[in-house]
Amino acid sequence: MPYSDHSDLLGIIAQMPASSCSYTEWTKVGMALKAEGYPLSAWEDWSRDTDPARYHEGECARKWAGFTDTKADGVGAGTICDLARSRGASLSHAEPDEGFGWHEDVPVVDPAYVEPMELPDSATGGDWDPTRQIIEYLRAVFEEDEHVCYVTQSWKGDDGKYHPRKGSWDRTAGELIVELERYGDVSKVLGDWDPDAGVWICHNPVDGTGRANANVTSLRHVLIESDEDDPERQLATMRALNLPLAAIVSSGNKSMHGIVRVDAQTMDEYRKRVGRLYEECSRSGLRVDGQNRNPSRLSRMPGVTRAGRRQALIATNVGARTYEEWEDWIAEERDDLPEATNLADALVNLPPLADPLIEGILRKGHKMLLAGPSKAGKSFALMELAIAVAEGGTWMGRRCSQGHVLYVNLEIDAASSMHRFAAIYGALGMRPSCAANIDVWNLRGKACPMDRLAPRLIHRAAKKGRDPEHGGYSVVIIDPIYKVLVGDENSASDMGAFCNQFDKVCAELGCSVVYCHHHSKGYQGLKSSMDRMSGSGVFARDPDAILDMTPLAATTDELKAARDSIAMEEILSTLAERGLVPPTYSEAAPLAVWAIEHLYKRDGDALNERLAAILEGSSSITAWRVSFTLREFENAQSMDVWFDYPLHVPDHRRVLAQCPYDGDSRSHDGSGRSRAQAREEKQRTLEEAFEAVSMGEDTVRIDDMAEYLGVSPKTVKRRIDESRSLERNDGYVRRKA
């Protein structure tokens, strides 16, 4: 279903009572609801509740059973939207996913500005030549050797309307033209007809044996007819739409019959082209009768009278010459591309560049891609960015411009996303004073492809305003994009169309778009940062900024140095907040002891639990190198960060400066061994020490292990924390259960 839930179309028809619809429109609503996956009960309830006078039990079910392949005929969500829009309904919460393109719901012809077109004298009572009218019609609609079906005999139904009988189809257009020119008398050529009923004609050629669909020899034309406006306005709208009209005929009553060229080669192509024509007419206020789609449908023949009124030929061969030309015209009319800028004029007064959203990385209104493998904490990094923008803080060591953020969460459940934001705020030691600047749109289990999500995102975001300077979103963060991919990830054309959706969000909302994507399989260290993303190279060429996160092969000693570095930064920051100036220490632990002692003496306080955990040592910390590929700024040097859940902490002390990428053949500890080999050897040594010291006992003192290995107790603790088989508690080591 093209909508996120059943409420979308049901909310629209609730604004449009069935009593306001003609029988044809009521039927279209049912067809559209079925095409979009709604149950029969939706149509029945709407019909019963909003038009009880005309509702008949069981009628909906009987018609519903006969609705097949209606979407192929162009009947769908757009049909309901057009009917509702014409009655003034609000469609702010849903838009059709059909049509020609991005602004498909915008009519090419605005009904409010269509001025009625005066009908020619031949239709209103002036001089006319009936035989000449028929001849001109036949020449415009048929080839001379094609059989023409027309109907002069009729019957009157209980509804007071006249209906055509079987008809005649034994003569070609050329033969009819010769006879009309010879006799100059329509009755002599066609026979008599009921003056109150008029004459009908099939606007497609037949095989000379009947007038059913199977007898149609060319799917050349379709009938456009509407009974819901003045004929003068109908005519004006047909002409304004530049329809490829072979002929326009006044019905002799209240409608204009447009014979429109579709020139379809197959029935499937005929359905699609007719569907597009009907949708475009409806958008422009010409609400056409959907029953006229049938290629063997009869329309009114010009040159005869009906109840004293003329079935007159208004025009032939007007508008676009072909259906393809009309489609091109529609596309051009919808073209909202800007005009070319003359360079000489621009150089005189250069336009200002957009201000940075992230200093030195991303400008406002531009796109950024964050790439990396799993476990890099990409979602945490994007949440950190959301908080940095909302609070006007820093991200990856760069100052962010303060603004509103829409975080589109596609992957984790709503509760988890909120807990993550809370954890990040807590780890940052910040009060969420500007958390109101962040809106989280949780779409796990409800996501749809990006080409459908983008217009809905824009419509929802527009409620906040389209100008980031006045309350609109400064950035939309989409996490992750694999949930909304459209097409083949490895196809350049598919991914080009996919990435265009981000441009549309940027253009429509005037905001930046940030999204994340995953690495391809295998080691990435020896690849260029632009080649690490999975799928087409479009991902590397499309964004204005790419930040790529690649894991580093950090040793135990480097991890210890990282923890000490992070602890040192936090201690110094805490002391600065308290107005304390500590002595110079080269290690975090002595500094922490001094800090705790002085804070306790001064405030009866101690450092937070997080600092204690850092000093004790964390086995979850990982090392990453962030590479920058920038379009608008000078390329920045890569930076190293620690992912210490839930934060990415810049390596200001350059502990990782010489650290190679994980998996790189150069990842060794200086002895010629790989880092993985070195780690395994240390673990084997630890196991051997435990066996030697334990003497068959279940537990061993850490100090005894340290003495046996000739290392410090802290080193033993770190190695135990990395062990798959040993664990420690209160100064003792034991095997894991």
PEWOJO-V200314 format. One record per backbone hydrogen bond with DSSP energy under -0.5 kcal/mol. CO is the residue of the C=O (numbers start at 1). NH is the residue of the N-H. If there is no record, write none. Layout:
BEGIN
co->[CO:CO]
nh->[NH:NH]
END
This chain:
BEGIN
co->[5:6:7:8:9:10:12:13:17:18:22:23:24:25:26:27:28:29:30:31:32:33:34:39:39:40:40:41:42:43:44:45:46:47:50:51:51:56:56:58:59:60:61:62:63:63:64:66:69:70:70:71:74:76:76:77:78:79:80:81:82:84:84:85:89:91:101:103:105:108:109:110:111:113:120:120:121:121:121:128:129:130:131:132:133:134:135:136:137:138:143:143:144:146:147:148:149:150:151:152:153:155:155:157:161:163:168:171:172:173:174:175:176:177:178:179:180:185:186:186:187:194:194:195:195:199:200:201:201:205:205:206:212:212:213:215:218:219:220:220:222:223:224:225:230:230:231:232:232:233:234:235:236:237:238:239:242:243:244:244:245:246:247:248:248:249:255:256:256:257:257:258:258:259:259:260:264:266:267:268:269:270:271:272:273:274:275:276:277:278:279:280:281:282:285:286:288:289:290:291:292:294:297:299:304:306:309:310:311:311:312:312:315:318:322:323:324:325:326:327:328:329:330:332:342:343:344:345:355:357:357:358:358:362:362:363:366:367:367:368:369:369:370:371:372:373:377:378:379:380:381:382:383:384:385:386:387:388:388:389:393:395:398:399:404:404:405:405:406:406:407:407:408:408:409:413:414:415:416:417:418:419:420:421:422:423:424:425:425:426:431:432:434:435:437:437:439:439:440:441:441:443:443:449:449:450:452:453:454:455:456:457:458:459:460:461:462:465:466:467:467:468:472:474:475:475:476:476:477:477:478:479:479:480:481:482:484:488:489:490:491:492:493:494:495:496:497:498:499:499:500:501:502:503:504:505:506:506:512:513:514:515:516:517:518:524:528:529:532:536:537:537:538:539:544:544:545:546:546:547:548:548:549:550:551:552:555:556:557:558:559:560:561:562:563:564:565:566:567:568:569:570:571:572:573:574:575:575:576:580:583:587:588:589:590:591:592:593:594:595:596:597:598:599:599:599:600:608:609:610:611:612:613:622:623:624:624:625:625:626:627:629:639:640:641:642:642:643:643:644:647:647:648:649:650:651:654:656:660:661:664:666:667:673:674:675:676:677:678:679:680:681:682:683:684:685:686:687:688:689:690:691:694:698:700:701:702:703:704:705:706:706:712:713:714:715:716:717:718:720:725:727:729:731:732:733:734]
nh->[8:10:11:12:13:14:15:16:20:21:26:27:28:29:30:31:32:33:34:35:36:38:37:42:43:43:44:45:46:47:48:49:50:51:19:54:55:59:60:62:63:64:65:66:66:67:67:68:73:73:75:74:76:79:80:81:82:83:84:85:86:87:89:88:91:94:104:106:107:110:111:113:114:115:123:124:124:125:126:130:133:134:135:136:137:138:139:140:141:142:146:173:174:173:206:150:202:168:200:194:165:157:163:160:157:155:150:148:176:177:178:179:180:181:182:183:184:189:190:191:191:197:198:307:308:301:151:203:299:217:218:147:215:216:216:207:220:264:262:263:260:225:258:289:233:234:235:117:236:237:238:239:240:241:243:242:320:245:246:261:318:317:259:314:315:257:251:226:258:249:259:224:260:246:247:222:219:270:271:272:273:274:275:276:277:278:279:280:281:282:283:284:286:285:287:288:290:292:293:294:223:297:203:201:311:309:306:312:303:304:250:314:248:245:326:327:328:329:330:331:332:333:334:335:346:347:348:349:364:359:401:361:362:357:358:366:513:544:545:515:371:547:517:549:519:376:381:382:383:384:385:386:387:388:389:390:391:392:393:403:400:398:395:359:474:475:407:439:408:477:409:441:410:479:443:417:418:419:420:421:422:423:424:425:426:427:428:429:430:429:433:435:437:438:405:439:407:441:442:409:443:446:447:452:453:454:456:457:458:459:460:461:462:463:463:464:465:473:468:470:472:471:404:512:406:477:478:514:408:479:516:410:411:483:484:485:450:491:536:492:495:496:497:498:499:500:501:501:502:503:504:505:506:507:508:509:510:511:476:368:478:370:481:372:534:527:531:532:520:539:540:541:542:543:631:632:369:548:629:371:550:627:373:625:662:554:559:560:561:562:563:564:565:566:567:568:569:570:571:572:573:574:575:576:577:578:579:580:579:582:585:591:592:593:594:595:596:597:598:599:600:601:602:603:604:605:604:612:613:614:615:616:617:643:552:626:641:550:627:639:548:546:626:651:624:644:649:622:645:647:644:649:650:642:652:654:657:659:553:664:667:668:675:669:678:679:680:681:682:683:684:685:686:687:688:689:690:691:692:693:694:695:697:735:733:705:706:707:708:709:710:711:716:717:718:719:720:721:722:723:736:734:732:702:729:700:727]
END
